[in-house]
Amino acid sequence: MFSKEIQMVAVTEYLFGVPQSVPRRKYQITGSATLYNWVESIKFLGLEGVKNPNQYRNFPNQ
């Protein structure tokens, strides 16, 4: 499990235009969908999405 800090830093880097492969390699995120799920959780739930990013797997269409 990744700390909240790692999740936030990785998502922030990605949202600022860093290619997904860079934070994945930098923070040893092996799952190809992990960073994407964090991004979607934070977009949908705000900072609450960091507390338990696996709580919501299906996001409503926006």
ABEGO torsion letter per residue (X at the ends): XBBAAAAAAAAAAAAAGBBAAAAAAAAGBABAAAAAAAAAAAAAAEAAAAABAAABABBBBX
